[in-house]
Amino acid sequence: AILARRDREMRLRSIMASAEGRSKEILVQHGGNGAAAQPSLLKLHGQLVEEAHQVMYPSISREELQQRRQTFGNVKWTEEVMQQLLSYSPLVEVGAGEGQWQAELRRRGADVVAF
């Protein structure tokens, strides 16, 4: 698992490092005119996002990732985790994001305040 994480990190660093050169190349192609380069830079941004997604989530689509994040936030819970947290109610959740965990815990009967 650690080697796989290191590999993903190196691949992401490579993508990020290439972004500067690729954006400079676009600017040169447009004579240094940032306004004229804007559509090409936006296209590059989309390409970089897709490349990073393929490194981080190679087995799921961007749409599926978005749906998972809407449901679970950035970390998917398990039944075991929910049961454990319920046993500690009342709870204060710090760094609640959009409140997916808070909503699920409340749905299960927990008393939760989230920030």
C-alpha positions in Angstrom: 0.0 0.0 0.0 2.8 2.4 0.8 4.6 1.7 -2.5 1.3 2.3 -4.4 0.8 5.6 -2.6 4.4 6.7 -3.3 3.8 5.8 -7.0 0.6 7.9 -7.1 2.4 10.7 -5.4 5.2 10.7 -7.9 2.8 10.5 -10.8 0.8 13.5 -9.4 4.0 15.5 -8.8 4.9 14.8 -12.5 1.6 16.1 -13.7 2.0 19.2 -11.5 5.5 19.8 -12.8 4.4 19.4 -16.4 1.6 22.0 -15.9 4.0 24.9 -15.7 5.8 24.0 -18.9 2.6 23.2 -20.7 1.0 26.5 -19.7 4.1 28.5 -20.7 4.1 26.8 -24.1 0.5 27.8 -24.5 1.3 31.4 -23.7 4.2 31.4 -26.1 1.9 30.1 -28.8 -0.4 33.1 -28.2 2.4 35.6 -28.2 2.3 36.1 -24.4 -1.3 37.3 -24.6 -3.0 35.9 -21.6 -6.5 36.8 -22.7 -6.0 35.1 -26.1 -4.5 32.1 -24.4 -7.4 31.7 -21.9 -9.4 29.1 -23.8 -6.3 27.0 -24.3 -5.4 27.3 -20.7 -8.9 26.3 -19.6 -8.6 23.2 -21.9 -5.2 22.5 -20.3 -6.8 22.8 -16.8 -9.4 20.2 -17.8 -6.7 17.9 -19.1 -4.7 18.2 -15.9 -7.8 17.5 -13.8 -8.5 14.4 -15.8 -4.9 13.2 -15.6 -4.9 13.6 -11.8 -8.3 11.8 -11.6 -6.9 8.9 -13.5 -4.0 8.6 -11.1 -6.1 8.9 -7.9 -9.3 7.1 -9.0 -8.5 4.9 -12.0 -11.4 2.6 -11.5 -14.3 5.1 -11.2 -15.6 7.9 -13.4 -15.5 11.5 -12.3 -19.3 11.4 -12.1 -19.2 8.5 -9.7 -16.6 10.2 -7.6 -18.8 13.3 -7.5 -21.8 11.2 -6.4 -19.8 9.5 -3.7 -18.6 12.8 -2.3 -22.1 14.2 -2.3 -23.2 11.2 -0.2 -20.2 10.6 2.0 -18.0 13.7 1.8 -14.3 13.0 1.3 -14.2 9.9 3.5 -16.7 7.1 3.0 -18.0 5.7 6.3 -18.6 2.1 7.2 -21.4 0.6 9.3 -18.8 -0.2 12.0 -17.7 3.4 12.2 -21.2 4.7 12.4 -22.1 2.3 15.2 -18.9 3.3 17.1 -19.6 7.0 16.7 -23.3 6.5 17.8 -22.0 5.0 21.0 -20.3 8.3 21.8 -23.3 10.6 21.2 -23.6 13.6 21.8 -20.8 14.5 19.4 -19.1 17.6 18.1 -17.8 17.3 14.6 -15.0 19.7 13.6 -14.2 20.1 9.9 -17.6 18.9 8.8 -17.4 20.0 5.2 -20.9 19.9 3.8 -22.2 17.9 6.7 -22.7 14.4 5.2 -21.5 12.6 8.2 -23.6 14.8 10.5 -26.7 14.1 8.5 -26.1 10.4 8.5 -25.4 10.3 12.2 -28.5 12.4 12.9 -30.6 10.1 10.7 -29.4 7.2 12.9 -30.4 9.1 16.1 -27.1 10.8 17.2 -27.0 14.2 18.7 -24.4 16.0 16.6 -23.2 19.6 16.3 -21.0 20.2 13.3 -18.6 23.0 12.3 
